[in-house]
Amino acid sequence: MVTATDALTDPERQFLGCLMQLPARPARRLLAGMRATDFAGGMTAHVLQLAIEVIAADQTPAPVTLYTHAIATGQAPGEKRREWLSGWLTDTFRDAPPPELADHLKAVLLEAAWRRALLAHARRIEQAVSGSSSEVLRELADDTAAVDELWTRYQAATAPPTRLGVAA
């Protein structure tokens, strides 16, 4: 259940609030290495996907742009859903931290996504241990591509920024 304080305490919403404050070019840089599937929340993942689509069209991910894109693409059907999306975007934007925190929030979110992927992988192994053949279990134990890929994106998000034009 979504509460009034979610926009203030949910890192996914905080990240999206920061993102909605940015022009298209900095927003594109911020979204590099991010996917809607990185988010655990259904609504936050949906709004991140809207933002990815808007930014791909070289538009600023402001709340009104996200809202109109959702309507134009049929991703907010019905009056109630549009009303709810409008309120959600407004609350998220209004209660957002300063956009300077966006990079930190990105790293927090990618670490959380990596931990969820690692846990899901461990659960698959746990379920397979009792009933699968050794060959299947060995394959499953070695199949860490999704976890490794998230780790790489998380590490990229935590790396210190490089300064262009500075001699090494």
N, C-alpha and C positions, 0 to 999 in steps of 0.2 A: 504494500500500500504506500502510495506517495504522500508525504506529509509536507507541511509548509516549510519545514527546515531543511528538506532535502537539497534545495538549491544552495544552501549554505554549507552543508556537511558532506555531500556526495562528491568525491573527486572527479567522477565522470562529468557531472553537471558543471562543476567548477571549471574544468577544462573547456567544455563547450561554451560556457559563458565568456571565458578569455578569448576563445576562437572567434566568437561573434563580434568582438570588439576590434578585430584586426582587418586591415585591407587585404585584398586578394593575394598579393605577392607574399607578405609575411605569413599569411594563413597557409598558403601552399607549402612554404618551408616547414612550418610547424607540423603539418599533416604528413610530411615525408616519413614513410615507414609505418604509418598507422592504417589500420583497417577497422571497419565497423565491428567485425567479429572480435576485436580486442576488448570490447566493452561487455560487461556482464549484464547490464540493464537493457531491457527491451527497448524502452523509449530512448535512452541515451544512444544506443547502437543505431536506432532508426534516424535520429537527428544527426549523428555523425555521418551516416551514409548520405543524408541530404546535403550536408556540408561538403562532403567529398565531391558530389555531383555538381554543386553550385561552383565550387572552386575550380573544378575541371573545365567549366564553361567561362572561366576568368571573371567570375562575379565575386563580390565581397559577401562573406557569410553572415550578413546582418540578419536579425530575426525576421524582418519583413521579407527578405530575399528567400530565406529558408521556407517560410510559410507559403509564399506564392509559388515556389518551386514544388512544394508538396501538393498543393492544389492542382497546379498545371499538369503534374505527372500522375495524378490519381492516387497519391500516397497519403491523402487525408480525406477519405470519402465520408460524406455525411456531415450534417451541421454540428452534431455533438462532438465528433472527432476533431473537426476544425476548431471549434471553440476550445476544446481541451488543449490542442496543440498550440494555439495562440497564447493561452494562459501559461502553458509550460515554458514556451520560448521567452515570454515576457518575464516570468519569475527568474528564469535561469540567467537572462541577460542583466536584469536589475540587480541580482544578488551576486554577480560575478566578482571575483577578486581582480586585481589589476592584471592586465595582459602580460606583465613582466613575469608572472608566476607560471605562465603556460608551459614553458620548457620543463620546469620542475614537475608540474602535474603530468606531463606526457611521460616522463620517466617513471613516476609513481604508477601510472596506469599500465605501462608496458611491463613493469615488474609484476603487477597483480595479474596481468594476462598470462605471463610466463608461469607464474605459480599455479594458476588454474589449469593450464595445459599440462604442467608437470603432475599435478594431482590427478587429472583425468587419465594420464598415461599410467600412473601408478595403480589406479583403480582397475584399468584394463588388465594389467599384469596380475593383480591380486585375484581377479575373477578367473583368469586363465590358469593360474597355478593349480587349482584343484581339479580341473577337468580337461585340460588341453594336453596334447602330445608335447613332448620335449621340443620337437622341431618347431611347432607353432609358438611355444613359449619363447624359444630362442629368437625367432623372428620378431616377435612382439617386443622383447627386451631390447633388441637392436634398433627398432624402428622409432627413433627419437627425432626425426626430421622436423616435425612441427614444433617440438619443444626447443630444439636447437635454433630454429629460425626465429622464434620469439626471443630467445636469449640474445641473438645477434642484434635484433632491432632494439632491445632494451639497452644493450651495451652502447649502441650508437647514440641512443638518446641521453646517456649519462656521460658521454665523452665530452671533454672540454671543447668549446668552440674553437675552430681554427680561424686565425686572423689572415685575411687575404692581403696580399701586398707586403707582407713582412718577410724579410730574408731569413732563411733557416740557418 
